[in-house]
Amino acid sequence: MRFIFGLLLVAVVLVGGAMAFGLLKVEQTRDAKLPAIAVEQGTLPSYKADVVKVEVGTRNETVEVPTVAVRKPE
């Protein structure tokens, strides 16, 4: 039970952090409607999520490495 609660807590913190830093933007696009008593079909709210696009790639670079001289103590 603690494990499930811990996972749920981590998920909430990650989603909250993503929203706080602007990586995830969630806005409601349609209001919810409760079903009528005559058992008619209701509607669920609709959401649109804009997520930041991240591009990952590789490139070759030449890096100069300094020469190090090691001397043993006498």
Backbone as JSON Lines, residues from 0, in Angstrom:
{"i":0,"aa":"M","n":[0.83,-1.19,0.0],"ca":[0.0,0.0,0.0],"c":[0.87,1.26,0.0]}
{"i":1,"aa":"R","n":[1.94,1.23,0.78],"ca":[2.85,2.38,0.82],"c":[3.53,2.59,-0.52]}
{"i":2,"aa":"F","n":[3.85,1.48,-1.19],"ca":[4.52,1.58,-2.48],"c":[3.63,2.27,-3.5]}
{"i":3,"aa":"I","n":[2.36,1.89,-3.55],"ca":[1.42,2.51,-4.49],"c":[1.24,3.99,-4.16]}
{"i":4,"aa":"F","n":[1.12,4.3,-2.88],"ca":[1.0,5.71,-2.46],"c":[2.25,6.49,-2.84]}
{"i":5,"aa":"G","n":[3.42,5.89,-2.68],"ca":[4.67,6.55,-3.06],"c":[4.75,6.81,-4.55]}
{"i":6,"aa":"L","n":[4.35,5.82,-5.37],"ca":[4.34,6.02,-6.81],"c":[3.37,7.11,-7.22]}
{"i":7,"aa":"L","n":[2.21,7.13,-6.6],"ca":[1.22,8.16,-6.89],"c":[1.75,9.54,-6.51]}
{"i":8,"aa":"L","n":[2.41,9.64,-5.38],"ca":[2.99,10.9,-4.94],"c":[4.08,11.38,-5.9]}
{"i":9,"aa":"V","n":[4.94,10.48,-6.36],"ca":[6.0,10.84,-7.31],"c":[5.39,11.32,-8.63]}
{"i":10,"aa":"A","n":[4.34,10.64,-9.09],"ca":[3.68,11.05,-10.34],"c":[3.07,12.44,-10.21]}
{"i":11,"aa":"V","n":[2.44,12.72,-9.08],"ca":[1.84,14.03,-8.86],"c":[2.91,15.11,-8.82]}
{"i":12,"aa":"V","n":[4.03,14.84,-8.17],"ca":[5.12,15.81,-8.09],"c":[5.72,16.06,-9.47]}
{"i":13,"aa":"L","n":[5.91,15.01,-10.27],"ca":[6.47,15.18,-11.61],"c":[5.54,15.99,-12.51]}
{"i":14,"aa":"V","n":[4.26,15.7,-12.49],"ca":[3.31,16.45,-13.32],"c":[3.23,17.89,-12.84]}
{"i":15,"aa":"G","n":[3.19,18.1,-11.53],"ca":[3.16,19.46,-10.99],"c":[4.42,20.24,-11.35]}
{"i":16,"aa":"G","n":[5.58,19.59,-11.3],"ca":[6.82,20.24,-11.68],"c":[6.85,20.6,-13.15]}
{"i":17,"aa":"A","n":[6.37,19.69,-13.99],"ca":[6.32,19.97,-15.43],"c":[5.4,21.14,-15.73]}
{"i":18,"aa":"M","n":[4.3,21.24,-15.02],"ca":[3.38,22.36,-15.23],"c":[3.99,23.66,-14.69]}
{"i":19,"aa":"A","n":[4.71,23.59,-13.58],"ca":[5.31,24.78,-12.98],"c":[6.41,25.36,-13.87]}
{"i":20,"aa":"F","n":[7.18,24.5,-14.54],"ca":[8.27,24.97,-15.39],"c":[7.82,25.22,-16.83]}
{"i":21,"aa":"G","n":[6.56,25.06,-17.12],"ca":[6.05,25.35,-18.45],"c":[6.29,24.25,-19.46]}
{"i":22,"aa":"L","n":[6.64,23.06,-19.01],"ca":[6.85,21.95,-19.94],"c":[5.53,21.31,-20.34]}
{"i":23,"aa":"L","n":[4.51,21.5,-19.52],"ca":[3.21,20.91,-19.79],"c":[2.14,21.95,-19.51]}
{"i":24,"aa":"K","n":[1.28,22.17,-20.48],"ca":[0.19,23.14,-20.34],"c":[-1.11,22.41,-20.61]}
{"i":25,"aa":"V","n":[-2.0,22.36,-19.62],"ca":[-3.27,21.67,-19.77],"c":[-4.38,22.69,-19.59]}
{"i":26,"aa":"E","n":[-5.26,22.74,-20.58],"ca":[-6.4,23.66,-20.48],"c":[-7.67,22.92,-20.87]}
{"i":27,"aa":"Q","n":[-8.76,23.22,-20.18],"ca":[-10.03,22.57,-20.42],"c":[-10.69,23.2,-21.64]}
{"i":28,"aa":"T","n":[-11.09,22.38,-22.61],"ca":[-11.68,22.89,-23.84],"c":[-13.19,22.71,-23.9]}
{"i":29,"aa":"R","n":[-13.76,21.91,-23.01],"ca":[-15.2,21.72,-22.98],"c":[-15.61,21.43,-21.54]}
{"i":30,"aa":"D","n":[-16.72,22.01,-21.09],"ca":[-17.21,21.78,-19.74],"c":[-17.86,20.4,-19.64]}
{"i":31,"aa":"A","n":[-17.85,19.86,-18.43],"ca":[-18.5,18.58,-18.18],"c":[-19.99,18.79,-17.99]}
{"i":32,"aa":"K","n":[-20.77,17.79,-18.34],"ca":[-22.22,17.85,-18.18],"c":[-22.66,16.57,-17.49]}
{"i":33,"aa":"L","n":[-23.37,16.7,-16.39],"ca":[-23.85,15.53,-15.68],"c":[-24.99,14.89,-16.47]}
{"i":34,"aa":"P","n":[-25.08,13.59,-16.42],"ca":[-26.18,12.94,-17.12],"c":[-27.52,13.28,-16.46]}
{"i":35,"aa":"A","n":[-28.56,13.32,-17.25],"ca":[-29.9,13.6,-16.73],"c":[-30.44,12.38,-15.98]}
{"i":36,"aa":"I","n":[-31.46,12.61,-15.18],"ca":[-32.05,11.52,-14.39],"c":[-32.71,10.5,-15.31]}
{"i":37,"aa":"A","n":[-33.1,10.88,-16.48],"ca":[-33.74,9.96,-17.41],"c":[-32.73,9.04,-18.07]}
{"i":38,"aa":"V","n":[-31.55,8.91,-17.51],"ca":[-30.47,8.05,-17.97],"c":[-30.12,8.39,-19.41]}
{"i":39,"aa":"E","n":[-29.85,9.66,-19.63],"ca":[-29.34,10.09,-20.93],"c":[-27.82,10.14,-20.86]}
{"i":40,"aa":"Q","n":[-27.22,10.04,-21.99],"ca":[-25.75,10.03,-22.02],"c":[-25.21,11.42,-21.69]}
{"i":41,"aa":"G","n":[-24.22,11.48,-20.82],"ca":[-23.56,12.72,-20.47],"c":[-22.31,12.92,-21.31]}
{"i":42,"aa":"T","n":[-21.59,14.01,-21.07],"ca":[-20.34,14.26,-21.8],"c":[-19.21,14.45,-20.8]}
{"i":43,"aa":"L","n":[-18.08,13.94,-21.14],"ca":[-16.89,14.13,-20.33],"c":[-16.18,15.41,-20.77]}
{"i":44,"aa":"P","n":[-15.44,16.03,-19.87],"ca":[-14.7,17.23,-20.28],"c":[-13.59,16.86,-21.26]}
{"i":45,"aa":"S","n":[-13.27,17.78,-22.15],"ca":[-12.22,17.56,-23.14],"c":[-11.04,18.45,-22.78]}
{"i":46,"aa":"Y","n":[-9.83,17.93,-22.9],"ca":[-8.63,18.68,-22.58],"c":[-7.67,18.65,-23.76]}
{"i":47,"aa":"K","n":[-6.9,19.72,-23.9],"ca":[-5.85,19.78,-24.91],"c":[-4.54,20.04,-24.18]}
{"i":48,"aa":"A","n":[-3.53,19.22,-24.42],"ca":[-2.25,19.36,-23.73],"c":[-1.17,19.75,-24.75]}
{"i":49,"aa":"D","n":[-0.48,20.88,-24.5],"ca":[0.64,21.29,-25.32],"c":[1.92,20.92,-24.57]}
{"i":50,"aa":"V","n":[2.71,20.04,-25.14],"ca":[3.92,19.55,-24.51],"c":[5.12,20.11,-25.27]}
{"i":51,"aa":"V","n":[6.17,20.47,-24.54],"ca":[7.38,21.03,-25.15],"c":[8.04,19.97,-26.03]}
{"i":52,"aa":"K","n":[8.47,20.37,-27.23],"ca":[9.15,19.45,-28.14],"c":[10.65,19.5,-27.85]}
{"i":53,"aa":"V","n":[11.25,18.34,-27.64],"ca":[12.67,18.24,-27.34],"c":[13.33,17.45,-28.46]}
{"i":54,"aa":"E","n":[14.36,18.04,-29.06],"ca":[15.1,17.35,-30.11],"c":[16.46,16.94,-29.56]}
{"i":55,"aa":"V","n":[16.83,15.68,-29.78],"ca":[18.08,15.14,-29.28],"c":[18.88,14.66,-30.48]}
{"i":56,"aa":"G","n":[20.17,15.01,-30.5],"ca":[21.02,14.58,-31.59],"c":[22.46,14.43,-31.14]}
{"i":57,"aa":"T","n":[23.32,14.08,-32.08],"ca":[24.74,13.94,-31.77],"c":[25.55,14.76,-32.77]}
{"i":58,"aa":"R","n":[26.75,15.11,-32.39],"ca":[27.66,15.81,-33.28],"c":[29.09,15.46,-32.88]}
{"i":59,"aa":"N","n":[30.01,15.55,-33.83],"ca":[31.42,15.27,-33.56],"c":[32.14,16.57,-33.27]}
{"i":60,"aa":"E","n":[32.94,16.58,-32.23],"ca":[33.73,17.75,-31.84],"c":[35.17,17.31,-31.6]}
{"i":61,"aa":"T","n":[36.11,18.2,-31.91],"ca":[37.51,17.96,-31.6],"c":[37.87,18.8,-30.39]}
{"i":62,"aa":"V","n":[38.38,18.14,-29.37],"ca":[38.71,18.81,-28.12],"c":[40.2,18.64,-27.87]}
{"i":63,"aa":"E","n":[40.88,19.75,-27.6],"ca":[42.3,19.68,-27.28],"c":[42.47,19.32,-25.8]}
{"i":64,"aa":"V","n":[43.28,18.3,-25.56],"ca":[43.51,17.83,-24.2],"c":[44.93,18.24,-23.81]}
{"i":65,"aa":"P","n":[45.1,18.87,-22.64],"ca":[46.45,19.29,-22.23],"c":[47.33,18.08,-21.92]}
{"i":66,"aa":"T","n":[48.62,18.26,-22.14],"ca":[49.59,17.23,-21.85],"c":[49.99,17.34,-20.38]}
{"i":67,"aa":"V","n":[50.03,16.21,-19.7],"ca":[50.36,16.2,-18.27],"c":[51.63,15.38,-18.09]}
{"i":68,"aa":"A","n":[52.6,15.96,-17.4],"ca":[53.85,15.26,-17.11],"c":[53.8,14.78,-15.67]}
{"i":69,"aa":"V","n":[54.1,13.51,-15.45],"ca":[54.09,12.93,-14.11],"c":[55.52,12.57,-13.74]}
{"i":70,"aa":"R","n":[55.96,13.09,-12.61],"ca":[57.32,12.81,-12.15],"c":[57.24,12.1,-10.82]}
{"i":71,"aa":"K","n":[58.05,11.04,-10.69],"ca":[58.09,10.3,-9.42],"c":[59.0,11.03,-8.45]}
{"i":72,"aa":"P","n":[58.63,11.07,-7.19],"ca":[59.54,11.7,-6.22],"c":[60.83,10.89,-6.05]}
{"i":73,"aa":"E","n":[61.9,11.59,-5.83],"ca":[63.2,10.91,-5.71],"c":[63.5,10.46,-4.3]}
